[in-house]
Amino acid sequence: MMKTAAIVGDGEFPRKEYPRYLLASADIVICCDGALKPYLRNMAGVFGKERYPDAIVGDMDSLGHDLRKRFSDRIVKIEEQDDNDQTKAVRHLLGNYPDIEVIHLLGATGKREDHTIGNLSLMMEYGRLFNLGERGISIDMVSDYSTSFPLWDSCELHLGKGRKISIFSPDNSLKITSKGLEYQTSGVVFDNWWPATLNRAREDVVTLTFSHPSMALVILD
């Protein structure tokens, strides 16, 4: 069985069954510092018991003295501001739990659009920063509204017929040829965010063929 981790950010704490199931079934749970308070409020509803995070990562500017003292044994204080707390948490996870194979980012969206866009784009970058593909580690971002994940090369996606899908890429030289989508992507130029959005799977399996290894983001309903 694959070993999974959940990283909880300070966005909208999940209310729906699927993201809460991913949290409840994770082998390792890491909270960004600002997410600790909502995590503690929702802990019993998710786990049915007390289940404290294995680590709390960030610069700790969001935690009062009482919480810092209470959880001093699992606080990982990182004061540098070059990376956001999500990236710090991913780096800590990979450096301390090398057997993790699946990472779920929860509470990473909502509340602020700029944080949402930043976190989604950073998830694409993690393949380059942390060699996730080469290490066989998958990562996704799950909210009450969508499931998002990065792609770094051609692939088959087992989506199920009718699944809504949008594709984004920061690489305007990338060409993606698709099979199994309602609207073909071969003519799409990724020079803005919208050109390959609001598509739908016409078949159960969708094939995306990249012109070269690059970065792309898939968002499913």
C-alpha positions in Angstrom: 0.0 0.0 0.0 1.3 3.5 -0.9 2.3 5.7 1.9 0.6 9.1 1.8 1.0 12.5 3.3 -1.4 15.4 3.7 -0.2 19.0 3.9 -2.8 21.4 5.3 -2.7 25.0 4.3 -4.5 28.0 5.7 -7.0 28.3 3.0 -10.6 26.9 3.2 -10.5 23.9 5.4 -12.3 21.0 3.5 -15.9 20.3 4.4 -16.7 17.6 1.8 -16.2 13.9 2.3 -13.4 13.2 -0.3 -10.8 15.7 0.9 -11.5 14.9 4.5 -11.1 11.2 3.7 -7.6 12.0 2.2 -6.7 13.8 5.4 -8.1 11.1 7.7 -6.3 8.3 5.8 -2.9 10.0 5.5 0.1 8.4 7.2 1.8 11.7 7.8 0.0 15.1 8.4 1.8 18.4 8.3 0.2 21.7 9.0 1.4 25.1 7.8 1.5 27.3 10.9 -1.6 29.3 10.0 -3.6 26.1 9.4 -3.1 24.7 12.9 -6.1 26.5 14.5 -8.7 25.4 11.9 -7.1 21.9 12.0 -7.6 21.6 15.7 -11.2 22.8 15.4 -12.0 20.2 12.8 -9.8 17.4 14.1 -12.5 15.4 15.9 -14.9 15.6 13.0 -12.2 14.3 10.5 -10.5 11.6 12.6 -13.2 10.9 15.3 -10.4 11.5 17.9 -7.4 13.6 18.7 -4.9 13.3 16.0 -2.2 16.1 16.2 -0.1 16.9 13.1 3.3 15.3 12.9 4.9 18.6 12.1 3.9 22.3 12.1 5.9 24.2 9.5 6.4 28.0 9.0 7.8 31.1 10.4 5.3 30.8 13.3 4.0 34.4 13.0 0.5 33.1 13.0 0.7 31.1 16.3 0.3 32.6 19.7 2.6 31.8 22.6 0.3 29.2 24.1 0.1 27.1 20.9 3.8 27.4 20.3 4.5 26.1 23.8 1.8 23.3 23.5 3.2 22.0 20.3 6.9 22.8 20.8 7.9 19.2 20.1 6.6 19.3 16.5 7.2 22.9 15.5 9.6 23.4 12.6 10.4 27.1 12.5 11.7 28.3 9.1 12.0 32.1 9.0 13.3 32.6 5.5 10.8 34.4 3.2 11.9 33.2 -0.2 9.5 30.3 -0.1 5.9 30.2 1.1 4.7 27.9 3.9 3.4 25.3 1.4 6.8 24.9 -0.2 8.5 24.8 3.2 6.2 22.0 4.3 6.8 20.0 1.1 10.5 20.4 1.5 10.3 19.3 5.2 8.2 16.3 4.2 10.5 15.1 1.5 13.6 15.6 3.7 12.2 13.7 6.7 9.8 11.1 5.3 11.6 9.6 2.2 9.2 6.7 1.9 6.2 9.0 1.1 4.8 8.2 -2.4 1.7 10.4 -2.5 1.3 14.0 -1.3 -2.2 15.7 -1.0 -2.3 19.4 -0.6 -5.4 20.4 1.3 -6.7 23.8 2.4 -4.4 25.3 -0.2 -7.1 27.3 -2.0 -9.9 29.7 -1.1 -10.0 32.8 1.0 -7.5 34.7 -1.3 -7.2 34.4 -5.0 -3.5 35.4 -5.1 -2.6 32.6 -2.6 -4.7 30.1 -4.7 -2.9 31.0 -8.0 0.5 31.0 -6.3 -0.1 27.6 -4.7 -1.3 26.0 -7.9 1.6 27.4 -9.9 4.1 26.3 -7.2 2.7 22.7 -7.4 3.8 22.6 -11.1 7.3 23.8 -10.0 7.8 21.0 -7.5 8.6 18.5 -10.2 11.6 20.6 -11.1 12.5 21.7 -7.6 12.2 18.3 -5.9 12.4 15.8 -8.9 9.1 14.3 -8.0 8.6 12.5 -11.3 12.0 10.9 -11.1 11.4 9.9 -7.5 8.0 8.4 -8.3 6.1 10.7 -6.1 2.7 12.0 -7.1 1.2 15.3 -5.8 -2.2 16.8 -6.1 -4.3 19.6 -4.6 -7.8 18.7 -3.5 -10.5 21.1 -2.3 -14.3 20.9 -2.0 -14.6 22.0 -5.6 -11.8 20.4 -7.6 -8.8 18.1 -7.9 -5.6 19.6 -9.4 -2.3 18.0 -10.3 0.8 18.8 -12.3 2.0 17.1 -15.5 5.6 17.1 -16.7 5.3 14.9 -19.8 2.9 12.9 -22.0 0.4 10.7 -20.1 -2.9 8.8 -20.0 -5.6 10.1 -17.7 -8.3 7.7 -16.5 -11.0 10.3 -15.9 -14.3 8.7 -16.8 -16.5 9.9 -19.6 -18.0 13.3 -19.0 -15.4 14.5 -16.5 -14.8 18.3 -16.7 -11.1 19.2 -17.3 -9.1 22.3 -17.8 -5.4 22.4 -18.8 -2.9 25.2 -18.1 0.8 25.7 -18.9 3.2 28.6 -18.5 5.2 27.3 -21.5 4.0 29.0 -24.7 6.2 26.7 -26.8 4.4 23.6 -25.5 2.0 21.8 -27.9 -0.3 19.2 -26.4 -2.1 16.8 -28.6 -5.1 15.2 -27.0 -7.2 12.1 -27.6 -10.5 11.6 -25.9 -11.5 15.2 -25.2 -14.5 17.0 -26.5 -12.3 19.8 -27.8 -8.9 19.0 -29.3 -6.0 20.8 -27.8 -3.5 20.4 -30.7 -4.0 24.0 -31.9 -3.9 25.6 -28.5 -1.1 28.1 -27.8 -0.6 28.5 -24.1 -0.1 32.2 -24.1 -2.7 32.9 -21.4 -4.7 31.0 -18.8 -8.0 30.4 -20.6 -7.3 28.7 -24.0 -7.5 25.0 -22.8 -10.1 25.5 -20.1 -13.7 24.2 -19.8 -13.2 21.0 -21.7 -14.8 17.6 -21.1 -13.7 13.9 -21.4 -15.5 12.3 -24.4 -14.0 8.9 -23.4 -13.1 7.1 -20.2 -9.3 7.5 -20.9 -7.8 10.7 -22.2 -4.3 10.8 -23.7 -2.2 14.0 -23.7 0.9 14.0 -25.8 3.5 16.7 -25.1 5.7 18.1 -27.8 8.5 18.1 -25.2 8.8 17.6 -21.4 7.5 20.7 -19.7 5.1 21.9 -17.0 1.3 21.8 -17.2 -1.5 21.9 -14.7 -4.8 19.9 -14.9 -7.9 20.9 -12.9 -10.8 18.4 -12.7 -14.3 19.0 -11.3 
